[in-house]
Amino acid sequence: CAAYGGGGGLYQTTAYDSVVSNCYARSYGGGANTATISNSTIVLCRAASECGGLNGGTAYDSTIDGCTAGSSGGMRGGTAYRTKIQNCSATNYGGGFENSSTLVDCVVSNCTAGSRGGGGGTSANRITGTLFIDNCSNTGSGLMFGGSSIVSNCTFVGNRGLGANLGQAICSRTPTTTGMVVDSVITNNAGVGVRVTDAGGTNGASIVVRRCTINCTNETSLAVSVGKYEDDTRPQGIKLYDSFVSGPIRGSVDCYNCIISGVYSKSYSAVSCDAAVSSQGKYLNLYNCNLVNNVSLASAGGCAGGLVNAYNTIVWQNEGVAGASDSFATAVNCCIDVNPQLITGRLGLPYPTANSPCRTGGKVDAYELTEKDLAGQPRTSN
């Protein structure tokens, strides 16, 4: 089946328990255009222009499999509930989905995008409870933000770049893009976990991350990164709140109430900032954080370069190369040279014992201090 315009298989209709296979559209929606599908499959459909699978419309408990297009391989726009988007590809961007798609409790797997990124997809809307696994692109291997996007309760695992490029699980590169990632896990991806980079314009992109777990299993890559250090000095930013990070953080990142621990890197300190970024007046900042038990085979274990500011922060037992020690541009109300007497709690998080000097070492009215710490304990008591 084929269509000159849109909707090679289905057009403005509703389908239940159906299979749409090997359909083609010259414009968009090779499998379906502005249709509603339930418990159905769109497989091996394609479009010459945009969206090989489902263009617009809504998918319930369905599968979009092996669809291809110039952009938006699997789905473009619309909403998907409990749907699998898998094995789809796009020559340009949005291997799995693109353009304001909303996904709820879905799985996006083994999708690929070309030079413009978004292996799993590009989004300017809401994604909730969705697994991004084994997707591939050099920019935003799992997800590339576009517009103002909100991602919550999602997992990103096994996403990677093309060829020798390691990619990024989540990336924002369009100027004025503001993305948010909340209550999510970003783990075991080939390259950077969360990255802000540049695509021109006068305003940088930004991402806010809250209550997330981010690790970095590649010993030469980064968990969180800002900027193109090779050829772009415009400062951009990531704000990281109430999160646990076990991979290096680099660039103009603001960390609030975070634990940075368990980093093992052959290339970076646990936290660092490039001189090209700091020359623009931007630093990496730690507020109310723990920077503990990190190892670097290239520099200081905790903080290198003296381009990091620390406030109300514990710095302890970071191991670096011989002769390298943690250094900060500013350190205010921090516990650096004194044993903080930390123990590991029931959640696996380090926190001070009752006799720790850190108990009274910080300022209770500073730096967006939360009422409770990451282990759920009160920060202050009478």
N, C-alpha and C positions, 0 to 999 in steps of 0.2 A: 504494500500500500504506500501511496505517496501523495504529497500535497504541494502545490506550487507555492502557497503562502505558508500558513501555520497549521499544525495538527495533522501529521501524516496518518496517525491511527485513530485518535479520538479528537473531537472538536466540540467544545461547549456541551458536554454531556456528563452523565454519571455512570460509572461502571463498577460492578460488584463481582468478585470472584472471577476475574478475567485475566487473560494474558494478551498483551500487545507486543508483537514481535516483528523485528526487521522492517520497521516502517521508516519513512524518510520525509523530511520537509525541507523545502528550499530555503525558507526563512527561519522559522523557529518552531520548537515543539515537535520534534520528529516522532515521538510516541504519542503525545497528547498536548492539546492547547486549551487552557482555561477549562479543564475538566476536573471532576472529582472522582477519585478512585479509592476503593476500599477492598482490602484483602486481595489485591491484584498485583500483577507483575508487568513492568515495562522493560523489555530486554532487547538489546542489540539494535536499538533505534538510533537514528542520527539526523543531524541538521547541518546544512551547509553554513549557516550563519550562527544562530544562538540556540542553545538548549536542545540537546539530542533526546532527552527523556520527557519530563513533564514541565511545560511552560505555564506558569500561573496555576491557579486551581489549588486543590487540596488532596493530600494523600493520607489515608488511614491504614495502618497495619499492612503496608505494601512493600514492594521491592522494586527499585530502579537499578538495573544491572547492565553493565557493559555498553552504556550509551555514550555517544561522542558528538562533538560539535566544535566550531571555531572557538566559542566561549560557552560556559555553563554546560558542561558535559552531561550531568544528570538532571539537574533541576534549576529552574530560574524563577525567582519570585515565589509567591504562594506560601503554603504552610504544610509541613509534614509532621504527622504524629506516629510514633512507634514504627518508623519506616527505615528500611535499609537502603542506603545509596552506596553502591559498590561497583568497583571495576570500571568506573566511568573516566573519561578524559576530555580535555579541552586543549586546543592548540595554543590559545592565548592565556586565559585565566578562568578560575572557577572549575576545577576538574569535577568536583562533586556537585556544587551548587553555586549560585551567584545572584546578586541583585536583590537585596532585601528579603531573602528567604528567612522564614521562621521555622526552627526545628525544635521539636519537643520529644524527648526520650527516643532518639534515633541513633543509628550507627552509620558512620561515614567511613568507609574502608577501601583501601587499595585504589584510590582515585589519584589522577595525575594531571597537572597543569603545566603549560609551557612557560615561555619567557616572562609573562606578566604575573604569574604567581597564583597562590591559592590552590594547592593540591587538593585538599579536602574541600575547600570552598572559600568564597569571599562573601562577607556579610555586612549589612547595614541595619540589622534588626536584632532579634532575640533568639538565643540558642540555649536550651535548657536540658539537662540530663542526657547529653549526647556524648557518645564515644567516638573519638577521632583516632583511627588506628591504621598504620601502614600506608599513609598517604604520601605523595611525593611531589615536590616542587622546590626550586631554588629559593623562592620568596614565599614565606608562609606555607611551609610544607603541609601543616595541618589546617591552618586558618589564616587568611589575610584579612585584616580589618578594613572596612570601607565605611565611611560615615560614622555615625554614633552607634556602636554595637555593644550589646550586653551578653556576656557568656556566663552562665551559672551552672554549678553542679555538673560540670563536664570533665571528661578524662581525655588527655592527649598522650598517646603512647606509640612508639615505633615509627613516628613520622620522620621523613628524611629528605635530603636534597637529590638533585639529579647528578649522576656521575660522581666526580670527586667533591662536589659541593655538598656540605653537610646540611644546609637548609636551616629553617627555624620552625618550631612547632606552631608558634603564634607570632605574627609580624604585623606591624603597622607602618606603612611607608608613604601614605598619601597625606600631603599637608592638610592641616586642620582636622584630621581624623582623630576622634577621641573614643577609644575602646575601654571596656571594663570587663575584667575577669574575676569572678567571685566564687568561692567555695569549690574550687576545682583542683585537679591533680594533673601535673605536667611532668611526665616521667619517661625515662628510657627512650628519648628521642635522639636521633643521630647528632643534631647540631644544637643551636641555641634554643633554650626553652621559650623565652619571651624576648622579643627584640623590636626596637623602634629604629627605623632607618629613614632614608630621605629619598624623595622623588621630585625635588625642586619646590619652588614657591617661597613665600615669605614667612609662613608659619609652620612650625614643626608639628609632627604628629605626636600623640601621647597615649599612654595606656595606664589605667589604674588597676592594680591587682590587690584583692582583699581575701584574706583567709584561705590562701592557697598553699599547696605543697609543690615545690619545684626542685627536681634534682637533675643532675647532669652526669650521665654514665660515661660520656666520652671524656677522657682525661686531658684532651687538648681544646675542649670547647667551653662554652659559657652557659650558665643557667639563665642569666638576665643581662641584656646588653643594650646600650644606646649609642647610636651614631655610626657613621662610616669613617673610621679612623684613617683609612687610606687616602681619601680625597674630599672629605666633607667635614668642616669644622663647625657647622651650625649646631648649637646645642638644642637638643630635644629632651624629652623626659619620660621616665616611668616612675610612678609612685606605688610603693609596695607596702601594704599594711598587714599586720597580724599574720605573717606568713612564715613558713619553715622552708629554708633554702639550703640545699646541700650541693651547690655548684657555684663557681665563681660569678660575681656580679661586677660589671664594668661599665663605666660611663656615668652620665648625669642622672643617677637614680637616687630618689629619696626613699629611705627605708624607715618605717615607723613600726615599733613594737614587733620586730622580727627576730627570729633565731637563725643565724647563719653558722652552720656547724656541719662537720663531716665532709668538708670539701677536700678532695684529693686531685690536684691538678699538676700536669707537667708544664703548663704554659703560663698560668696566672696565679696571683695571690687571691685569697678569698674575696676581697673587695679592692678595687683600684679604679682610677680615672685617668684617661689619656690627657696629656698636656695640651693637645689641640682643643679639647673640650673645655678644660679649666681656663685656658687663655680667654675664653669668651665669658668668663665669670660664672661658670657652672662647675660644681663639684659633685662627688658622690657624698651623700649625707646619711649618717646613722643616728636615729633618734630612739632612745629606749630599747636598744637592741642587745643581743648576745652574739658576740663574735668569738667563738670558742672551738677548740679542737679541730683546727683546719691544717692542711698540709699543702705546701707548694714546693715543687722541684725546680722552680725557676726564679723565685724571689722570696720575699717575706711571706710567712704562712698566712697571716691575717690581713694585713694592709700594707701595700707598697706604694712608693712614689710620693708620699706626703701630700696627695691631692684629695684626701678624704677628711671630712669633718665628722666628729663623733660627739654626741651629747647624751648623757645619762646611759652610757653603754658599757657593758662588761667585755673586756678583751683579755683572753686567757688561753694558754696552752696551744698556741699556734706555732707550727713548726715549718721553718723555711730553710733555704740553702745557707751554708756557713757564712757568717758575717752579716746576714740580713735580719733586720728586726722590724716589727710593726712600727709605722710612722704615720702621723696625722698632721694635716694642716692646722686643725683645731681639735682639742679634746677638753670638754667641759663636763664636770660632774661625772667623770668616768672612773671605772675601776680597771686600771691597766697594770700597775706595778705591784698590786697587793692580791694575794690569793683570795678569790671571791667565795671559796668554799661552796662549790656547786655540787649538787647531787642530781642523779637522773630520776625523774618522777615516773609515775605510772603511765604517762603518755609518751615516755621516751624523751621528754624535754628537759634540758638542764635548767635548774633554778636554785637560788641561794638557800642555804640552810638557815636555821633560826639565828645562828651566831655569825652569819656572813656580814662583813663590813658594808656590803652593797645594800643591805636592808635600809640604811639611812643615808646612803651616799648620793642619791639622786634628788631632783626637784619634783615635787608632786604636782606642780601646776604648769609643767612645761611640755611642749612638743606633742600635743594631741594624745596625752596619756590616757589610756583606757582604764576603766574601773578595775578590771581583772586582767591578769596576765594570760599567756597562751595556755597555761595548764588549768585555767579557771579559778586561780587563787586571787584573793584581794591583793591589790598592790600596796595598800596602806591599811593600818589598823590603829585603834586608840590604845 
